[in-house]
Structures are given as C-alpha cells and as structure tokens.
Amino acid sequence: MPGDQFAVLPPTQVRGTAPPVPARTPQTGRSSGRALGNAFLAKADKPRATDFTTVTMEFDGEDLIVRGDDAELFRFSAQSGRPVRLRTEDAETTGADPRTATYMNDKRFVGVKDFGPIPEGTYTFRAPAIERFDFGERLKMEVAGVVGVTSVTVHGRPIHSGDWGTGRVALIPRGQLRQGPIGDVTKRSGFFLHGGILTGSSGCIDIGGSFDTVADFLQGYTKPVTVTVQYRNPPPVVTFFQGTSGALAYGRLQPTHGPTLTLGAEFGPTGGRGLTSVGYDLVLQWAGGALSAGARLDVPFTDKEAFVRAGLSGGLDFRIFGPLYGRVFGGYNWDLSGTDPQRGPEAGGGLRLDVDRVQLEALYNVLRPAAEDNQQVHQTLVRLGFRF
C-alpha cells in the first residue's frame, strides 16, 4: 500500500499435503495444503480455485486461511502492520505496553495510518487483477525503497517502491470498516494482499513467500474472492529477527541514553575482590533488540591501590521473552593504576530485564579472554541502568 516501503514477512513455506481425510474434518495445528477428501485427491494433486463454486479467505490476525466451498485448503502465516516500537502518544492512548507492543497484528491500531494493521471488515478482489513481479522488478522496487525513491515504473506504470515480493493484488473494502480506539479507518486506503521478504506491512496483508502459491491456485478463477478480516488472536510480541526486519524496513530506531551502576565480584591471578562500576551508555533500540556503546570506570571495594580500571564496550540485546532480553558484549579495558597495570579485550554475556526507564542486568564478563588462564579475570555483575 502507499507508504508500504518494506512490508513483508520472511518467506513462509506451504506445509505439505496431509494424508486423505474427509473434506470437512476439523483442522488442527497450522498446517496448510490440507487434503480435501479421497475423491478430490484422485482428481488432482493440487487444489485449483476453478474446482470450487466459491473461494473465500480469512485473515484472523495470525494466518491467512483459504477456503473452497467452505473447506479449508491452505493456511499461511500472515502479518499486517509494522513490527516497530509504538509512538508515545499511541501507547498512552491505548494503554498498550510500550516495552513489548508493536503495531503488527494489533487491532487497537487499525486506525493509525501507515503504521497499523488492516482494519476489520470485508474486502474483495478478482484473480485477473493479480500482478506478478519477476526478480529484476522486485530488485528494482526494493533498491528504490532502500535509497528513498518512493515510486518506480513497473509494467509501464508507476508503483510505490518497496518489498512487494513476487506479487500483489488490491483489496477493495466492501461496507463499513470497524474503527479502532485511535485514528480513523476512513482515512486509510491502498490495501493489498502481497508477498515479500521482510516482516510486516503498512496496512496490507503480507503472506511472504506464499504469494505464488495463492496466485497459482487462483489462475483461471474469474469470480470475486471475498476476504474477511477479523482479529481472533492476541497480538504477538515480535521476535528479535522480526523487529530487526521492521527496523530495517521502516527505519524506526529509537535512540536513548543513561547512566549505569554496577556491583559485583571478580576473580583473577591475585585472588577475588568486590568491585563497583559507574558508566554511561548510548543505546539504539528497536522492537525486539538494541545496540549499545558505553564507557565505565571500575573501582574495587577494598584495596583501592590494586587498580582503577577504565573500559569501553559495545553490546547487542535480543528478546528472549516479553521484556526479558539476552545480551552479548565485548570491549577493551585498561588499568589506570596498580602495581602491575594490565590491558586487553573483554567479552561476556547475560540477561537484561526491561522495566521501562529502569534496566536490570545480570552479567558475566571475562577480561583478556584470549590470555593464559592465569592471566584472565572473571567478573560476575549485577547492573542497574536508567534510560532517558
């Protein structure tokens, strides 16, 4: 849709065909390409839309379900809306948790232009209107989107640049669309069903690498296809990879910064000791992940003549579950004082709990990890951070 510069789910494979079952056997799990009964399977290896009187689709906020004469034929993972961090005003108006919520597949944001998912309601399209894109055309549109060109010429006419995948078809609203708690669905337009690579969309239904399967299935079918949108599933908490995809597609990276206070213990060639650290971090965060760079100063609780140590480090955070993140980091440190000053690289990892403005971390760090065992220093740390 317009503004949908990158709007796509990572390619999704159609699940294999199951053994023959009655056509109306209740479906379990999320398989697609389900068998349609012995008689039908004897007729063809793959279902074709022309074998059915009516073809309908439903987007339930998690999958696009394709039915022929009310029997489920395919079920594809599908996304709508951007997998990016919420704008402050949108989070405050809806009461959404800004730590974990995004616009993707969340019906609270259907009225938010360019960010929210497709509104609930009924849409139609006709198979002859499907546009298919070859590799060169896809590359042309994707590169244009990356460099900021909003429109390119494809098939002899202008088309909005971006990651449309192998094809698209416009979805025409029929009747009134349901409003959400914020925004206005009547000011939204340009809805499509399409494919692609990157996660999410600016309001289209994105089925990633499954678009060709749908387009091939509909070949020769001339009746209108009705698409019903009704969010039956809770919105997802996006993964690190989905959020990174959204950050690359839409450039919604949120810079933040703040001080840190660390307490812990370290064990090295001269024994163990407690220490405290003060530091400051610069952070670039997105839904599901973050990059950080910071500086710190380490001071032992006792024997302050042993060392005063400075360090620089950078890290990558990735969502494990909800507000809990894994963290890997590395850097360089050097002693500013002491009888035998040391310097060298460091590497470590740990966990971070996002409590909005407050960050709680449990870390394990190794100073000079490539040195001999008797030259390494191991640290176990608890860190309190603040973000502004």
C-alpha positions, 0 to 999 in steps of 0.5 A: 500500500502507499507508504508500504516501503518494506512490508513483508514477512520472511518467506513462509513455506506451504506445509505439505499435503496431509494424508486423505481425510474427509473434506470437512474434518476439523483442522488442527495445528497450522498446517496448510495444503490440507487434503480435501477428501479421497475423491478430490485427491484422485482428481488432482494433486493440487487444489485449483480455485476453478474446482470450487463454486466459491473461494473465500479467505480469512485473515484472523490476525495470525494466518491467512486461511483459504477456503473452497466451498467452505473447506479449508485448503491452505493456511499461511502465516500472515502479518499486517502492520509494522513490527516497530516500537509504538509512538508515545502518544499511541501507547498512552492512548491505548494503554498498550505496553510500550516495552513489548507492543508493536503495531503488527497484528494489533487491532487497537491500531487499525486506525493509525495510518501507515503504521497499523494493521488492516482494519476489520471488515470485508474486502474483495478482489478478482484473480485477473487483477493479480500482478506478478513481479519477476526478480529484476522488478522486485530488485528494482522496487526494493533498491528504490525503497532502500535509497528513498525513491518512493515510486518506480515504473513497473509494467509501464506504470508507476508503483510505490517502491518497496518489498512487494515480493513476487506479487500483489493484488488490491483489496477493495473494502466492501461496507463499513470498516470497524474503527479502532480506539485511535485514528480513523479507518476512513482515512486509510486506503491502498490495501493489498494482499502481497508477498515479500521478504521482510516482516510486516506491512503498512496496512496490507496483508503480507503472506511472504513467500506464499504469494505464488502459491495463492496466485497459482491456485487462483489462475483461471478463477474469474469470480470475486474472492471475498476476504474477511478480516477479523482479529481472533488472536492476541497480538504477538510480541515480535521476535528479535529477527522480526523487529530487526526486519521492521527496523530495517524496513521502516527505519524506526530506531529509537535512540536513548541514553543513561547512566549505569551502576554496577556491583559485583565480584571478580576473580583473577591471578591475585585472588577475588575482590568486590568491585563497583562500576559507574558508566554511561551508555548510548543505546539504539533500540528497536522492537525486539533488540538494541545496540549499545556503546558505553564507557565505565570506570571500575573501582574495587571495594577494598584495596583501592591501590590494586587498580582503577580500571577504565573500559569501553564496550559495545553490546547487542540485546535480543528478546528472549521473552516479553521484556526479558532480553539476552545480551552479548558484549565485548570491549577493551579495558585498561588499568589506570593504576596498580602495581602491575597495570594490565590491558586487553579485550573483554567479552561476556554475556547475560540477561537484561530485564526491561522495566521501562526507564529502569534496566536490570542486568545480570552479567558475566564478563571475562577480561583478556579472554584470549590470555593464559588462564592465569592471566584472565579475570572473571567478573560476575555483575549485577547492573542497574541502568536508567534510560532517558 
